[in-house]
Amino acid sequence: MDKIFVEKIAKNIKRLREQRGLTQLGLALEIGVTPGAIANIETVRSDITATRLNSIAKALKVEAYELLKFDD
């Protein structure tokens, strides 16, 4: 796992989740996982699959590529 790359994705997920006013629980319920799974993604304790990335993007009402856009 490329930790820096995954950290950037995690930061985007958390930022967009908070912008949408969703808690980790709310996002977890929308995509059918536990809140702990969302916490693990956002704190880079676990890697994220393409399928999960797509599910999160849909729940956040963005295209999946938006989670992969970085400032640097």
PDB file of N, CA, C and O in Angstrom, chain B, residues numbered from 101:
ATOM      1  N   MET B 101       0.856  -1.176   0.000  1.00  0.00           N
ATOM      2  CA  MET B 101       0.000   0.000   0.000  1.00  0.00           C
ATOM      3  C   MET B 101       0.896   1.230   0.000  1.00  0.00           C
ATOM      4  O   MET B 101       1.834   1.324   0.791  1.00  0.00           O
ATOM      5  N   ASP B 102       0.608   2.157  -0.876  1.00  0.00           N
ATOM      6  CA  ASP B 102       1.302   3.437  -0.917  1.00  0.00           C
ATOM      7  C   ASP B 102       0.600   4.356   0.086  1.00  0.00           C
ATOM      8  O   ASP B 102      -0.422   4.967  -0.223  1.00  0.00           O
ATOM      9  N   LYS B 103       1.166   4.440   1.284  1.00  0.00           N
ATOM     10  CA  LYS B 103       0.500   5.123   2.389  1.00  0.00           C
ATOM     11  C   LYS B 103       0.169   6.584   2.075  1.00  0.00           C
ATOM     12  O   LYS B 103      -0.911   7.052   2.435  1.00  0.00           O
ATOM     13  N   ILE B 104       1.050   7.299   1.428  1.00  0.00           N
ATOM     14  CA  ILE B 104       0.789   8.712   1.113  1.00  0.00           C
ATOM     15  C   ILE B 104      -0.401   8.838   0.167  1.00  0.00           C
ATOM     16  O   ILE B 104      -1.253   9.706   0.358  1.00  0.00           O
ATOM     17  N   PHE B 105      -0.467   7.987  -0.842  1.00  0.00           N
ATOM     18  CA  PHE B 105      -1.585   7.996  -1.789  1.00  0.00           C
ATOM     19  C   PHE B 105      -2.898   7.709  -1.064  1.00  0.00           C
ATOM     20  O   PHE B 105      -3.891   8.407  -1.273  1.00  0.00           O
ATOM     21  N   VAL B 106      -2.903   6.684  -0.214  1.00  0.00           N
ATOM     22  CA  VAL B 106      -4.117   6.313   0.518  1.00  0.00           C
ATOM     23  C   VAL B 106      -4.499   7.401   1.517  1.00  0.00           C
ATOM     24  O   VAL B 106      -5.686   7.642   1.734  1.00  0.00           O
ATOM     25  N   GLU B 107      -3.521   8.061   2.127  1.00  0.00           N
ATOM     26  CA  GLU B 107      -3.812   9.168   3.044  1.00  0.00           C
ATOM     27  C   GLU B 107      -4.537  10.298   2.323  1.00  0.00           C
ATOM     28  O   GLU B 107      -5.449  10.908   2.882  1.00  0.00           O
ATOM     29  N   LYS B 108      -4.140  10.578   1.099  1.00  0.00           N
ATOM     30  CA  LYS B 108      -4.782  11.646   0.323  1.00  0.00           C
ATOM     31  C   LYS B 108      -6.225  11.285   0.000  1.00  0.00           C
ATOM     32  O   LYS B 108      -7.111  12.136   0.074  1.00  0.00           O
ATOM     33  N   ILE B 109      -6.461  10.044  -0.353  1.00  0.00           N
ATOM     34  CA  ILE B 109      -7.828   9.589  -0.617  1.00  0.00           C
ATOM     35  C   ILE B 109      -8.662   9.698   0.664  1.00  0.00           C
ATOM     36  O   ILE B 109      -9.788  10.193   0.643  1.00  0.00           O
ATOM     37  N   ALA B 110      -8.095   9.233   1.765  1.00  0.00           N
ATOM     38  CA  ALA B 110      -8.789   9.268   3.052  1.00  0.00           C
ATOM     39  C   ALA B 110      -9.151  10.698   3.437  1.00  0.00           C
ATOM     40  O   ALA B 110     -10.247  10.952   3.935  1.00  0.00           O
ATOM     41  N   LYS B 111      -8.240  11.620   3.209  1.00  0.00           N
ATOM     42  CA  LYS B 111      -8.491  13.025   3.524  1.00  0.00           C
ATOM     43  C   LYS B 111      -9.651  13.562   2.677  1.00  0.00           C
ATOM     44  O   LYS B 111     -10.499  14.299   3.180  1.00  0.00           O
ATOM     45  N   ASN B 112      -9.685  13.195   1.401  1.00  0.00           N
ATOM     46  CA  ASN B 112     -10.780  13.628   0.531  1.00  0.00           C
ATOM     47  C   ASN B 112     -12.113  13.047   0.985  1.00  0.00           C
ATOM     48  O   ASN B 112     -13.127  13.745   0.998  1.00  0.00           O
ATOM     49  N   ILE B 113     -12.112  11.781   1.355  1.00  0.00           N
ATOM     50  CA  ILE B 113     -13.347  11.150   1.829  1.00  0.00           C
ATOM     51  C   ILE B 113     -13.860  11.867   3.071  1.00  0.00           C
ATOM     52  O   ILE B 113     -15.039  12.209   3.152  1.00  0.00           O
ATOM     53  N   LYS B 114     -12.986  12.092   4.027  1.00  0.00           N
ATOM     54  CA  LYS B 114     -13.404  12.749   5.271  1.00  0.00           C
ATOM     55  C   LYS B 114     -13.903  14.171   5.000  1.00  0.00           C
ATOM     56  O   LYS B 114     -14.923  14.590   5.547  1.00  0.00           O
ATOM     57  N   ARG B 115     -13.184  14.905   4.160  1.00  0.00           N
ATOM     58  CA  ARG B 115     -13.582  16.286   3.853  1.00  0.00           C
ATOM     59  C   ARG B 115     -14.966  16.325   3.198  1.00  0.00           C
ATOM     60  O   ARG B 115     -15.830  17.106   3.597  1.00  0.00           O
ATOM     61  N   LEU B 116     -15.161  15.483   2.200  1.00  0.00           N
ATOM     62  CA  LEU B 116     -16.448  15.466   1.506  1.00  0.00           C
ATOM     63  C   LEU B 116     -17.570  14.959   2.404  1.00  0.00           C
ATOM     64  O   LEU B 116     -18.695  15.454   2.338  1.00  0.00           O
ATOM     65  N   ARG B 117     -17.267  13.982   3.236  1.00  0.00           N
ATOM     66  CA  ARG B 117     -18.275  13.472   4.169  1.00  0.00           C
ATOM     67  C   ARG B 117     -18.727  14.580   5.116  1.00  0.00           C
ATOM     68  O   ARG B 117     -19.922  14.765   5.342  1.00  0.00           O
ATOM     69  N   GLU B 118     -17.764  15.310   5.662  1.00  0.00           N
ATOM     70  CA  GLU B 118     -18.098  16.397   6.584  1.00  0.00           C
ATOM     71  C   GLU B 118     -18.824  17.528   5.867  1.00  0.00           C
ATOM     72  O   GLU B 118     -19.744  18.119   6.433  1.00  0.00           O
ATOM     73  N   GLN B 119     -18.432  17.841   4.633  1.00  0.00           N
ATOM     74  CA  GLN B 119     -19.123  18.876   3.856  1.00  0.00           C
ATOM     75  C   GLN B 119     -20.587  18.507   3.624  1.00  0.00           C
ATOM     76  O   GLN B 119     -21.453  19.381   3.589  1.00  0.00           O
ATOM     77  N   ARG B 120     -20.855  17.243   3.468  1.00  0.00           N
ATOM     78  CA  ARG B 120     -22.222  16.773   3.225  1.00  0.00           C
ATOM     79  C   ARG B 120     -22.994  16.614   4.533  1.00  0.00           C
ATOM     80  O   ARG B 120     -24.177  16.274   4.521  1.00  0.00           O
ATOM     81  N   GLY B 121     -22.327  16.860   5.656  1.00  0.00           N
ATOM     82  CA  GLY B 121     -22.992  16.752   6.959  1.00  0.00           C
ATOM     83  C   GLY B 121     -23.248  15.320   7.393  1.00  0.00           C
ATOM     84  O   GLY B 121     -24.139  15.062   8.202  1.00  0.00           O
ATOM     85  N   LEU B 122     -22.468  14.389   6.856  1.00  0.00           N
ATOM     86  CA  LEU B 122     -22.620  12.984   7.223  1.00  0.00           C
ATOM     87  C   LEU B 122     -21.637  12.605   8.326  1.00  0.00           C
ATOM     88  O   LEU B 122     -20.484  13.037   8.331  1.00  0.00           O
ATOM     89  N   THR B 123     -22.110  11.805   9.239  1.00  0.00           N
ATOM     90  CA  THR B 123     -21.212  11.204  10.227  1.00  0.00           C
ATOM     91  C   THR B 123     -20.625   9.935   9.627  1.00  0.00           C
ATOM     92  O   THR B 123     -21.052   9.487   8.564  1.00  0.00           O
ATOM     93  N   GLN B 124     -19.659   9.368  10.303  1.00  0.00           N
ATOM     94  CA  GLN B 124     -19.132   8.079   9.852  1.00  0.00           C
ATOM     95  C   GLN B 124     -20.241   7.035   9.868  1.00  0.00           C
ATOM     96  O   GLN B 124     -20.308   6.183   8.982  1.00  0.00           O
ATOM     97  N   LEU B 125     -21.105   7.098  10.865  1.00  0.00           N
ATOM     98  CA  LEU B 125     -22.231   6.176  10.953  1.00  0.00           C
ATOM     99  C   LEU B 125     -23.165   6.357   9.754  1.00  0.00           C
ATOM    100  O   LEU B 125     -23.590   5.377   9.142  1.00  0.00           O
ATOM    101  N   GLY B 126     -23.480   7.602   9.423  1.00  0.00           N
ATOM    102  CA  GLY B 126     -24.364   7.872   8.293  1.00  0.00           C
ATOM    103  C   GLY B 126     -23.813   7.342   6.987  1.00  0.00           C
ATOM    104  O   GLY B 126     -24.538   6.730   6.202  1.00  0.00           O
ATOM    105  N   LEU B 127     -22.522   7.578   6.750  1.00  0.00           N
ATOM    106  CA  LEU B 127     -21.891   7.081   5.536  1.00  0.00           C
ATOM    107  C   LEU B 127     -21.860   5.555   5.543  1.00  0.00           C
ATOM    108  O   LEU B 127     -22.122   4.916   4.524  1.00  0.00           O
ATOM    109  N   ALA B 128     -21.542   4.985   6.686  1.00  0.00           N
ATOM    110  CA  ALA B 128     -21.493   3.528   6.800  1.00  0.00           C
ATOM    111  C   ALA B 128     -22.848   2.903   6.476  1.00  0.00           C
ATOM    112  O   ALA B 128     -22.917   1.904   5.760  1.00  0.00           O
ATOM    113  N   LEU B 129     -23.911   3.482   6.994  1.00  0.00           N
ATOM    114  CA  LEU B 129     -25.251   2.955   6.726  1.00  0.00           C
ATOM    115  C   LEU B 129     -25.598   3.045   5.243  1.00  0.00           C
ATOM    116  O   LEU B 129     -26.243   2.149   4.698  1.00  0.00           O
ATOM    117  N   GLU B 130     -25.174   4.114   4.598  1.00  0.00           N
ATOM    118  CA  GLU B 130     -25.468   4.292   3.168  1.00  0.00           C
ATOM    119  C   GLU B 130     -24.785   3.255   2.297  1.00  0.00           C
ATOM    120  O   GLU B 130     -25.328   2.855   1.268  1.00  0.00           O
ATOM    121  N   ILE B 131     -23.592   2.813   2.699  1.00  0.00           N
ATOM    122  CA  ILE B 131     -22.866   1.869   1.832  1.00  0.00           C
ATOM    123  C   ILE B 131     -22.837   0.441   2.391  1.00  0.00           C
ATOM    124  O   ILE B 131     -22.241  -0.450   1.785  1.00  0.00           O
ATOM    125  N   GLY B 132     -23.476   0.223   3.543  1.00  0.00           N
ATOM    126  CA  GLY B 132     -23.597  -1.130   4.067  1.00  0.00           C
ATOM    127  C   GLY B 132     -22.366  -1.689   4.751  1.00  0.00           C
ATOM    128  O   GLY B 132     -22.076  -2.880   4.645  1.00  0.00           O
ATOM    129  N   VAL B 133     -21.637  -0.826   5.457  1.00  0.00           N
ATOM    130  CA  VAL B 133     -20.485  -1.277   6.242  1.00  0.00           C
ATOM    131  C   VAL B 133     -20.636  -0.760   7.663  1.00  0.00           C
ATOM    132  O   VAL B 133     -21.582  -0.034   7.969  1.00  0.00           O
ATOM    133  N   THR B 134     -19.719  -1.129   8.517  1.00  0.00           N
ATOM    134  CA  THR B 134     -19.751  -0.637   9.896  1.00  0.00           C
ATOM    135  C   THR B 134     -19.095   0.739   9.974  1.00  0.00           C
ATOM    136  O   THR B 134     -18.272   1.083   9.126  1.00  0.00           O
ATOM    137  N   PRO B 135     -19.453   1.519  10.979  1.00  0.00           N
ATOM    138  CA  PRO B 135     -18.766   2.799  11.171  1.00  0.00           C
ATOM    139  C   PRO B 135     -17.268   2.608  11.369  1.00  0.00           C
ATOM    140  O   PRO B 135     -16.471   3.459  10.975  1.00  0.00           O
ATOM    141  N   GLY B 136     -16.888   1.497  11.976  1.00  0.00           N
ATOM    142  CA  GLY B 136     -15.471   1.192  12.167  1.00  0.00           C
ATOM    143  C   GLY B 136     -14.732   1.054  10.846  1.00  0.00           C
ATOM    144  O   GLY B 136     -13.561   1.418  10.744  1.00  0.00           O
ATOM    145  N   ALA B 137     -15.414   0.530   9.835  1.00  0.00           N
ATOM    146  CA  ALA B 137     -14.794   0.389   8.512  1.00  0.00           C
ATOM    147  C   ALA B 137     -14.505   1.771   7.927  1.00  0.00           C
ATOM    148  O   ALA B 137     -13.456   1.986   7.320  1.00  0.00           O
ATOM    149  N   ILE B 138     -15.437   2.706   8.111  1.00  0.00           N
ATOM    150  CA  ILE B 138     -15.212   4.067   7.625  1.00  0.00           C
ATOM    151  C   ILE B 138     -14.078   4.708   8.404  1.00  0.00           C
ATOM    152  O   ILE B 138     -13.213   5.360   7.820  1.00  0.00           O
ATOM    153  N   ALA B 139     -14.075   4.527   9.712  1.00  0.00           N
ATOM    154  CA  ALA B 139     -12.996   5.080  10.544  1.00  0.00           C
ATOM    155  C   ALA B 139     -11.652   4.515  10.107  1.00  0.00           C
ATOM    156  O   ALA B 139     -10.665   5.248  10.045  1.00  0.00           O
ATOM    157  N   ASN B 140     -11.601   3.229   9.805  1.00  0.00           N
ATOM    158  CA  ASN B 140     -10.343   2.612   9.374  1.00  0.00           C
ATOM    159  C   ASN B 140      -9.870   3.172   8.042  1.00  0.00           C
ATOM    160  O   ASN B 140      -8.668   3.332   7.831  1.00  0.00           O
ATOM    161  N   ILE B 141     -10.792   3.470   7.150  1.00  0.00           N
ATOM    162  CA  ILE B 141     -10.425   4.073   5.863  1.00  0.00           C
ATOM    163  C   ILE B 141      -9.896   5.484   6.086  1.00  0.00           C
ATOM    164  O   ILE B 141      -8.855   5.859   5.546  1.00  0.00           O
ATOM    165  N   GLU B 142     -10.622   6.264   6.885  1.00  0.00           N
ATOM    166  CA  GLU B 142     -10.239   7.666   7.091  1.00  0.00           C
ATOM    167  C   GLU B 142      -8.943   7.825   7.887  1.00  0.00           C
ATOM    168  O   GLU B 142      -8.275   8.854   7.778  1.00  0.00           O
ATOM    169  N   THR B 143      -8.589   6.838   8.667  1.00  0.00           N
ATOM    170  CA  THR B 143      -7.344   6.908   9.447  1.00  0.00           C
ATOM    171  C   THR B 143      -6.249   6.028   8.852  1.00  0.00           C
ATOM    172  O   THR B 143      -5.209   5.810   9.473  1.00  0.00           O
ATOM    173  N   VAL B 144      -6.490   5.532   7.657  1.00  0.00           N
ATOM    174  CA  VAL B 144      -5.533   4.735   6.886  1.00  0.00           C
ATOM    175  C   VAL B 144      -5.081   3.481   7.645  1.00  0.00           C
ATOM    176  O   VAL B 144      -3.929   3.063   7.534  1.00  0.00           O
ATOM    177  N   ARG B 145      -5.985   2.898   8.402  1.00  0.00           N
ATOM    178  CA  ARG B 145      -5.696   1.614   9.043  1.00  0.00           C
ATOM    179  C   ARG B 145      -5.984   0.471   8.090  1.00  0.00           C
ATOM    180  O   ARG B 145      -5.517  -0.651   8.283  1.00  0.00           O
ATOM    181  N   SER B 146      -6.767   0.774   7.048  1.00  0.00           N
ATOM    182  CA  SER B 146      -7.024  -0.257   6.040  1.00  0.00           C
ATOM    183  C   SER B 146      -7.016   0.390   4.663  1.00  0.00           C
ATOM    184  O   SER B 146      -7.315   1.574   4.509  1.00  0.00           O
ATOM    185  N   ASP B 147      -6.672  -0.404   3.687  1.00  0.00           N
ATOM    186  CA  ASP B 147      -6.654   0.049   2.299  1.00  0.00           C
ATOM    187  C   ASP B 147      -8.093   0.060   1.797  1.00  0.00           C
ATOM    188  O   ASP B 147      -8.975  -0.527   2.423  1.00  0.00           O
ATOM    189  N   ILE B 148      -8.330   0.717   0.681  1.00  0.00           N
ATOM    190  CA  ILE B 148      -9.673   0.818   0.136  1.00  0.00           C
ATOM    191  C   ILE B 148      -9.708   0.165  -1.246  1.00  0.00           C
ATOM    192  O   ILE B 148      -8.826   0.386  -2.076  1.00  0.00           O
ATOM    193  N   THR B 149     -10.730  -0.632  -1.469  1.00  0.00           N
ATOM    194  CA  THR B 149     -10.871  -1.277  -2.770  1.00  0.00           C
ATOM    195  C   THR B 149     -11.547  -0.322  -3.751  1.00  0.00           C
ATOM    196  O   THR B 149     -12.169   0.662  -3.350  1.00  0.00           O
ATOM    197  N   ALA B 150     -11.420  -0.621  -5.015  1.00  0.00           N
ATOM    198  CA  ALA B 150     -12.070   0.198  -6.048  1.00  0.00           C
ATOM    199  C   ALA B 150     -13.586   0.155  -5.877  1.00  0.00           C
ATOM    200  O   ALA B 150     -14.262   1.168  -6.058  1.00  0.00           O
ATOM    201  N   THR B 151     -14.115  -1.003  -5.533  1.00  0.00           N
ATOM    202  CA  THR B 151     -15.561  -1.131  -5.334  1.00  0.00           C
ATOM    203  C   THR B 151     -16.027  -0.270  -4.171  1.00  0.00           C
ATOM    204  O   THR B 151     -17.045   0.416  -4.264  1.00  0.00           O
ATOM    205  N   ARG B 152     -15.280  -0.308  -3.078  1.00  0.00           N
ATOM    206  CA  ARG B 152     -15.647   0.503  -1.905  1.00  0.00           C
ATOM    207  C   ARG B 152     -15.506   1.990  -2.227  1.00  0.00           C
ATOM    208  O   ARG B 152     -16.344   2.794  -1.819  1.00  0.00           O
ATOM    209  N   LEU B 153     -14.461   2.354  -2.948  1.00  0.00           N
ATOM    210  CA  LEU B 153     -14.259   3.742  -3.363  1.00  0.00           C
ATOM    211  C   LEU B 153     -15.462   4.226  -4.176  1.00  0.00           C
ATOM    212  O   LEU B 153     -15.952   5.336  -3.967  1.00  0.00           O
ATOM    213  N   ASN B 154     -15.927   3.402  -5.089  1.00  0.00           N
ATOM    214  CA  ASN B 154     -17.077   3.758  -5.913  1.00  0.00           C
ATOM    215  C   ASN B 154     -18.343   3.896  -5.063  1.00  0.00           C
ATOM    216  O   ASN B 154     -19.133   4.815  -5.282  1.00  0.00           O
ATOM    217  N   SER B 155     -18.541   3.008  -4.111  1.00  0.00           N
ATOM    218  CA  SER B 155     -19.704   3.082  -3.222  1.00  0.00           C
ATOM    219  C   SER B 155     -19.678   4.359  -2.394  1.00  0.00           C
ATOM    220  O   SER B 155     -20.706   5.016  -2.227  1.00  0.00           O
ATOM    221  N   ILE B 156     -18.514   4.709  -1.880  1.00  0.00           N
ATOM    222  CA  ILE B 156     -18.377   5.932  -1.087  1.00  0.00           C
ATOM    223  C   ILE B 156     -18.644   7.154  -1.956  1.00  0.00           C
ATOM    224  O   ILE B 156     -19.331   8.082  -1.530  1.00  0.00           O
ATOM    225  N   ALA B 157     -18.109   7.159  -3.159  1.00  0.00           N
ATOM    226  CA  ALA B 157     -18.334   8.284  -4.068  1.00  0.00           C
ATOM    227  C   ALA B 157     -19.821   8.478  -4.332  1.00  0.00           C
ATOM    228  O   ALA B 157     -20.319   9.604  -4.294  1.00  0.00           O
ATOM    229  N   LYS B 158     -20.527   7.394  -4.598  1.00  0.00           N
ATOM    230  CA  LYS B 158     -21.970   7.484  -4.855  1.00  0.00           C
ATOM    231  C   LYS B 158     -22.704   8.040  -3.639  1.00  0.00           C
ATOM    232  O   LYS B 158     -23.583   8.891  -3.774  1.00  0.00           O
ATOM    233  N   ALA B 159     -22.340   7.556  -2.453  1.00  0.00           N
ATOM    234  CA  ALA B 159     -22.980   8.023  -1.225  1.00  0.00           C
ATOM    235  C   ALA B 159     -22.701   9.507  -0.977  1.00  0.00           C
ATOM    236  O   ALA B 159     -23.542  10.219  -0.428  1.00  0.00           O
ATOM    237  N   LEU B 160     -21.516   9.965  -1.385  1.00  0.00           N
ATOM    238  CA  LEU B 160     -21.138  11.370  -1.216  1.00  0.00           C
ATOM    239  C   LEU B 160     -21.599  12.239  -2.388  1.00  0.00           C
ATOM    240  O   LEU B 160     -21.382  13.451  -2.406  1.00  0.00           O
ATOM    241  N   LYS B 161     -22.248  11.581  -3.380  1.00  0.00           N
ATOM    242  CA  LYS B 161     -22.782  12.270  -4.556  1.00  0.00           C
ATOM    243  C   LYS B 161     -21.702  12.981  -5.374  1.00  0.00           C
ATOM    244  O   LYS B 161     -21.869  14.118  -5.816  1.00  0.00           O
ATOM    245  N   VAL B 162     -20.587  12.266  -5.558  1.00  0.00           N
ATOM    246  CA  VAL B 162     -19.497  12.744  -6.411  1.00  0.00           C
ATOM    247  C   VAL B 162     -19.074  11.591  -7.318  1.00  0.00           C
ATOM    248  O   VAL B 162     -19.405  10.432  -7.066  1.00  0.00           O
ATOM    249  N   GLU B 163     -18.346  11.925  -8.365  1.00  0.00           N
ATOM    250  CA  GLU B 163     -17.752  10.892  -9.205  1.00  0.00           C
ATOM    251  C   GLU B 163     -16.536  10.323  -8.463  1.00  0.00           C
ATOM    252  O   GLU B 163     -15.883  11.031  -7.696  1.00  0.00           O
ATOM    253  N   ALA B 164     -16.244   9.063  -8.695  1.00  0.00           N
ATOM    254  CA  ALA B 164     -15.132   8.408  -7.994  1.00  0.00           C
ATOM    255  C   ALA B 164     -13.809   9.143  -8.196  1.00  0.00           C
ATOM    256  O   ALA B 164     -12.985   9.204  -7.284  1.00  0.00           O
ATOM    257  N   TYR B 165     -13.607   9.698  -9.386  1.00  0.00           N
ATOM    258  CA  TYR B 165     -12.337  10.392  -9.635  1.00  0.00           C
ATOM    259  C   TYR B 165     -12.153  11.597  -8.722  1.00  0.00           C
ATOM    260  O   TYR B 165     -11.022  12.024  -8.490  1.00  0.00           O
ATOM    261  N   GLU B 166     -13.252  12.156  -8.195  1.00  0.00           N
ATOM    262  CA  GLU B 166     -13.141  13.298  -7.276  1.00  0.00           C
ATOM    263  C   GLU B 166     -12.395  12.904  -6.005  1.00  0.00           C
ATOM    264  O   GLU B 166     -11.734  13.741  -5.390  1.00  0.00           O
ATOM    265  N   LEU B 167     -12.496  11.651  -5.614  1.00  0.00           N
ATOM    266  CA  LEU B 167     -11.787  11.193  -4.419  1.00  0.00           C
ATOM    267  C   LEU B 167     -10.302  11.011  -4.683  1.00  0.00           C
ATOM    268  O   LEU B 167      -9.508  10.879  -3.751  1.00  0.00           O
ATOM    269  N   LEU B 168      -9.928  11.004  -5.966  1.00  0.00           N
ATOM    270  CA  LEU B 168      -8.532  10.805  -6.343  1.00  0.00           C
ATOM    271  C   LEU B 168      -7.850  12.095  -6.766  1.00  0.00           C
ATOM    272  O   LEU B 168      -6.692  12.066  -7.181  1.00  0.00           O
ATOM    273  N   LYS B 169      -8.538  13.225  -6.674  1.00  0.00           N
ATOM    274  CA  LYS B 169      -7.948  14.505  -7.050  1.00  0.00           C
ATOM    275  C   LYS B 169      -7.172  15.081  -5.862  1.00  0.00           C
ATOM    276  O   LYS B 169      -7.682  15.177  -4.745  1.00  0.00           O
ATOM    277  N   PHE B 170      -5.938  15.453  -6.139  1.00  0.00           N
ATOM    278  CA  PHE B 170      -5.078  15.986  -5.083  1.00  0.00           C
ATOM    279  C   PHE B 170      -4.529  17.339  -5.499  1.00  0.00           C
ATOM    280  O   PHE B 170      -4.366  17.616  -6.687  1.00  0.00           O
ATOM    281  N   ASP B 171      -4.244  18.182  -4.511  1.00  0.00           N
ATOM    282  CA  ASP B 171      -3.720  19.515  -4.781  1.00  0.00           C
ATOM    283  C   ASP B 171      -2.287  19.513  -5.267  1.00  0.00           C
ATOM    284  O   ASP B 171      -1.874  20.429  -5.978  1.00  0.00           O
ATOM    285  N   ASP B 172      -1.526  18.502  -4.897  1.00  0.00           N
ATOM    286  CA  ASP B 172      -0.102  18.500  -5.259  1.00  0.00           C
ATOM    287  C   ASP B 172       0.216  17.588  -6.401  1.00  0.00           C
ATOM    288  O   ASP B 172       1.373  17.489  -6.809  1.00  0.00           O
TER     289      ASP B 172
END
